[in-house]
Amino acid sequence: MSDNQTVTTQPMPVKLLAKLVSYLFHPLFIPTFVFLWLLFRFPYEFAGISPVAVRYRIFSVFWMTAFFPAFAVLLLWRLKFINSIMLRTPKDRIVPYMITMFFYWWMWYLSRNFTDQPIVIKCFYLGIFLTTVAGLVVNNFLKISMHAMGAAGAMAFVILTCFTYGMHLGADISVAVVATGLICTARLALSEHAAAEVYIGLLAGVTCQFIAYYFTMIF
């Protein structure tokens, strides 16, 4: 919890719902959700790989972007390098940021050679890598919301993907926007962040995805 944030008291049902939302939409799960969304909405982009290979690809995305970073945080906690697996202080977040940054960079590096999946996924991986870099830098000044960065990045990616394919997926964009608002509201309801930390997280997530899109698709 930041020193300058206001602690709010919420009814227990609200807190339980906020915790559920925070766990279900943890930023480490966002890359897997995005990959599944691409697979559902643009299956023809994966026509070059077999169903077994698709399942393996889903597993590898989860393994590299969620399991390994989470396992690294657990090890850091058990070895007493960090005080809590909840990463409630900027100091606790430094090494996890670096570890996650490496795995996101690796996913982006591998995706550059894949010709059997959408090119937009390269943009996304580069975007989440840049987001972790931004998060690490801003972490020196305040505890930027990881949830806000992840949700905003996914929302921006959905919008950019619809633009790339010229598809008007209004329902998908609406769900992404509402989910982003719900996630950010949950973090505020739990008093895990000050409003400024959430807003900066939103800005970082969106900006990094747009930068990644520009350098991958336009530059």
Beta strands, then each sheet from edge to edge (+ up, - down):
end
